[in-house]
Amino acid sequence: GHHYWSLLMLTAVFGFLITSGPTVSYPLIVDLMGIKKLNPALGILIFVRGMAALFGLSAAGFILRNISPHTTFHFYIASFLFGVSTFLQTLILCHSRMVRSRSPGYTVL
């Protein structure tokens, strides 16, 4: 009963936060780097995401074996890290738009 609802809630938070990554990252890259540097910036982003996918499974196995044998602990870690990532991306996007709105000839969308 109780574990099902907390697992369902964490899964919903995980799904909600994971959708913000691709949605926010591409406009953020264009705002920060400009459209001319979009291709190399996306290459770096895809490389970093690939490294996270490669090492993430090893880290999950390490945590499961050495730190906590309960699988729900992984959901707590993932939800926390995705929340931090979402917060940082939103903060960077807002800061970038605020700085650019102060420059002459720039309009905020």
Backbone bond lengths (Angstrom), bond angles and torsions (degrees), N, CA, C in turn:
res aa  C-N    CA-C-N  psi(-1)  N-CA   C-N-CA  omega(-1)  CA-C   N-CA-C  phi
1 G - - - 1.432 - - 1.511 112.47 -
2 H 1.337 116.85 -70.40 1.467 120.80 -173.96 1.516 111.81 -65.66
3 H 1.321 117.35 -39.90 1.462 120.77 -178.44 1.524 111.38 -68.11
4 Y 1.317 116.85 -33.89 1.464 119.88 179.27 1.518 110.55 -63.20
5 W 1.336 117.46 -45.82 1.462 120.56 -176.64 1.527 111.41 -69.76
6 S 1.332 117.79 -36.80 1.468 117.99 177.24 1.518 110.84 -70.14
7 L 1.324 118.14 -36.70 1.454 120.79 175.75 1.521 110.64 -66.08
8 L 1.316 117.11 -39.96 1.464 121.41 177.25 1.528 110.71 -63.60
9 M 1.316 116.94 -41.40 1.469 120.88 179.54 1.526 111.25 -66.64
10 L 1.323 117.16 -44.28 1.461 120.23 178.77 1.526 111.41 -64.99
11 T 1.309 117.64 -37.56 1.457 121.21 177.50 1.526 110.71 -65.59
12 A 1.321 117.45 -39.00 1.465 120.88 177.27 1.528 110.95 -65.42
13 V 1.320 117.13 -42.97 1.464 120.81 177.86 1.525 109.91 -63.77
14 F 1.324 116.67 -43.21 1.461 122.01 177.78 1.528 110.45 -58.91
15 G 1.316 117.77 -47.74 1.459 121.56 179.46 1.521 112.47 -64.07
16 F 1.321 116.64 -40.53 1.462 120.38 179.44 1.530 110.82 -65.55
17 L 1.316 116.66 -43.48 1.457 119.97 -177.29 1.521 112.81 -74.23
18 I 1.317 118.18 -32.05 1.456 119.94 -178.60 1.535 110.60 -70.06
19 T 1.322 117.47 -28.02 1.463 119.03 177.93 1.516 112.12 -71.17
20 S 1.306 118.01 -22.18 1.458 119.47 -179.13 1.522 112.27 -73.98
21 G 1.331 117.98 -23.13 1.470 120.90 -179.03 1.511 113.53 -58.73
22 P 1.329 118.91 -63.48 1.466 119.40 179.14 1.528 113.07 -65.24
23 T 1.322 116.59 -33.31 1.465 119.82 -177.68 1.520 111.63 -65.58
24 V 1.306 117.66 -39.86 1.456 121.58 -176.43 1.530 112.31 -91.39
25 S 1.336 117.77 -30.62 1.465 119.20 -170.92 1.518 113.66 -68.51
26 Y 1.321 119.52 -38.72 1.463 119.91 -177.73 1.535 112.78 -68.65
27 P 1.337 119.42 -48.14 1.469 117.54 174.20 1.525 112.70 -63.05
28 L 1.320 116.69 -32.57 1.454 120.55 178.60 1.524 110.94 -65.30
29 I 1.329 117.03 -41.52 1.467 120.44 177.75 1.521 110.56 -63.38
30 V 1.324 117.20 -43.00 1.464 120.13 179.32 1.521 110.29 -64.58
31 D 1.337 117.54 -41.28 1.469 120.26 178.65 1.521 112.11 -65.05
32 L 1.325 117.22 -41.05 1.459 120.15 -176.45 1.523 113.46 -80.73
33 M 1.325 117.00 -42.85 1.463 121.21 -171.98 1.530 113.35 -101.02
34 G 1.311 117.04 -23.74 1.460 120.29 -175.09 1.520 110.29 93.43
35 I 1.315 115.46 158.75 1.460 120.68 -175.87 1.530 112.23 -68.44
36 K 1.333 117.15 -26.83 1.471 120.22 -178.80 1.525 112.33 -70.83
37 K 1.321 117.84 -26.10 1.463 121.69 -179.52 1.520 112.21 -102.64
38 L 1.319 116.97 15.82 1.457 120.60 -177.07 1.525 111.84 -65.09
39 N 1.332 117.86 -43.57 1.455 120.85 -176.70 1.538 112.77 -62.00
40 P 1.344 120.15 -51.70 1.473 117.67 177.66 1.526 113.06 -66.30
41 A 1.316 117.06 -33.61 1.466 119.51 179.57 1.526 110.69 -66.05
42 L 1.325 117.53 -39.11 1.466 120.13 176.94 1.520 110.77 -68.21
43 G 1.324 117.80 -34.57 1.455 120.58 175.78 1.516 111.60 -61.32
44 I 1.322 116.52 -43.89 1.468 120.42 177.89 1.525 110.52 -65.55
45 L 1.322 116.58 -41.40 1.467 120.52 179.73 1.526 111.01 -62.58
46 I 1.316 116.98 -44.43 1.463 120.54 179.57 1.528 110.56 -65.83
47 F 1.333 117.57 -37.96 1.463 121.10 176.13 1.523 110.86 -60.93
48 V 1.326 117.03 -46.89 1.469 120.97 -179.00 1.525 110.39 -64.06
49 R 1.331 117.25 -41.44 1.465 119.78 177.78 1.528 111.13 -64.84
50 G 1.326 116.94 -36.02 1.458 120.32 176.77 1.513 111.99 -64.89
51 M 1.332 116.52 -42.05 1.463 120.30 177.10 1.530 110.43 -63.92
52 A 1.321 116.72 -38.09 1.469 119.65 177.73 1.522 110.49 -64.62
53 A 1.322 117.15 -39.65 1.464 120.01 178.14 1.525 110.81 -67.61
54 L 1.323 116.81 -37.74 1.460 120.82 -179.39 1.526 111.92 -68.04
55 F 1.312 116.94 -48.07 1.459 120.77 -176.97 1.521 113.41 -86.14
56 G 1.328 117.17 -17.78 1.459 120.18 -179.75 1.514 112.81 -63.85
57 L 1.330 116.49 -40.60 1.466 119.39 178.57 1.521 111.57 -65.59
58 S 1.323 116.75 -40.06 1.466 119.83 177.57 1.520 111.23 -64.94
59 A 1.325 116.46 -40.54 1.462 120.17 178.84 1.529 110.58 -65.62
60 A 1.323 116.70 -39.66 1.470 119.69 178.24 1.519 110.86 -63.67
61 G 1.327 117.15 -41.41 1.463 120.33 177.00 1.514 112.27 -64.29
62 F 1.315 116.90 -39.88 1.463 121.14 177.93 1.520 110.68 -62.83
63 I 1.331 116.33 -44.75 1.467 120.23 -179.58 1.522 110.15 -64.94
64 L 1.329 116.33 -42.39 1.465 119.87 -179.31 1.521 111.65 -64.14
65 R 1.312 117.22 -39.70 1.461 120.66 -176.48 1.530 112.32 -80.37
66 N 1.338 118.15 -41.15 1.468 120.54 -170.05 1.525 115.55 -105.36
67 I 1.303 118.41 -25.56 1.460 118.89 -172.80 1.531 111.74 -107.71
68 S 1.331 116.51 -54.48 1.461 119.33 -177.56 1.518 109.59 -143.58
69 P 1.320 117.44 124.63 1.461 119.44 178.34 1.526 113.37 -79.24
70 H 1.323 117.95 -5.69 1.465 121.59 -178.94 1.523 110.10 -85.95
71 T 1.303 116.32 128.54 1.465 120.11 -176.53 1.523 112.79 -72.78
72 T 1.307 119.23 -20.72 1.460 120.14 179.03 1.521 111.62 -67.55
73 F 1.315 117.20 -24.36 1.465 121.16 177.43 1.525 110.71 -58.88
74 H 1.337 117.10 -35.45 1.463 121.40 178.43 1.525 111.61 -64.64
75 F 1.322 116.78 -36.89 1.448 119.84 178.19 1.524 111.09 -66.63
76 Y 1.309 116.87 -38.20 1.465 119.87 176.70 1.528 110.92 -62.73
77 I 1.322 116.56 -44.87 1.466 120.25 179.31 1.522 110.81 -63.47
78 A 1.338 117.15 -47.64 1.464 121.01 -179.12 1.519 111.50 -62.31
79 S 1.321 117.33 -43.47 1.467 120.28 179.32 1.521 111.13 -63.36
80 F 1.312 117.02 -42.71 1.456 120.53 178.52 1.527 111.31 -62.53
81 L 1.338 117.26 -47.53 1.466 120.40 -177.77 1.522 112.32 -67.29
82 F 1.327 117.50 -37.91 1.463 118.89 175.53 1.522 111.39 -67.48
83 G 1.313 117.22 -34.91 1.459 119.86 175.42 1.519 111.95 -63.74
84 V 1.322 116.34 -43.33 1.464 120.65 177.09 1.525 110.21 -62.77
85 S 1.324 117.01 -43.94 1.461 121.20 179.23 1.527 111.56 -61.63
86 T 1.311 116.64 -44.90 1.465 120.77 178.95 1.520 111.02 -62.94
87 F 1.307 116.77 -43.50 1.464 121.07 178.58 1.527 111.09 -61.53
88 L 1.326 117.27 -45.72 1.473 120.64 -179.18 1.525 111.89 -65.78
89 Q 1.335 117.61 -41.52 1.465 119.55 178.34 1.520 111.29 -64.03
90 T 1.322 116.86 -41.41 1.463 120.11 178.36 1.518 111.19 -66.21
91 L 1.326 117.15 -40.50 1.463 121.36 178.45 1.532 111.07 -63.09
92 I 1.329 117.42 -43.97 1.462 121.21 178.99 1.516 111.02 -64.86
93 L 1.330 117.13 -41.83 1.465 120.65 179.15 1.526 111.16 -63.14
94 C 1.319 117.24 -45.15 1.473 120.44 179.15 1.524 111.14 -64.61
95 H 1.320 117.22 -41.66 1.463 120.98 178.99 1.531 110.69 -64.17
96 S 1.314 116.73 -42.83 1.460 120.75 179.80 1.523 111.26 -62.36
97 R 1.316 116.33 -44.13 1.474 119.38 179.16 1.521 111.82 -67.53
98 M 1.321 117.15 -34.65 1.456 119.92 179.08 1.529 110.28 -67.56
99 V 1.332 116.89 -42.91 1.460 120.77 179.73 1.517 110.57 -66.21
100 R 1.307 117.39 -43.24 1.473 120.42 -178.82 1.523 112.28 -71.75
101 S 1.322 118.05 -28.06 1.461 119.38 179.50 1.524 110.92 -69.86
102 R 1.318 116.97 -22.43 1.460 120.56 178.42 1.523 112.54 -81.05
103 S 1.347 116.81 -17.01 1.464 118.97 179.43 1.522 109.52 -79.86
104 P 1.335 118.28 145.82 1.460 120.97 -177.27 1.527 111.37 -68.34
105 G 1.330 115.79 141.90 1.453 121.39 175.81 1.520 114.41 82.06
106 Y 1.315 117.90 10.94 1.456 120.82 -178.81 1.525 108.31 -112.70
107 T 1.309 115.39 132.96 1.466 119.55 177.45 1.527 108.25 -115.03
108 V 1.306 116.47 136.97 1.463 122.64 179.25 1.516 107.62 -84.76
109 L 1.334 116.26 131.66 1.474 121.01 178.08 1.489 111.26 -83.75
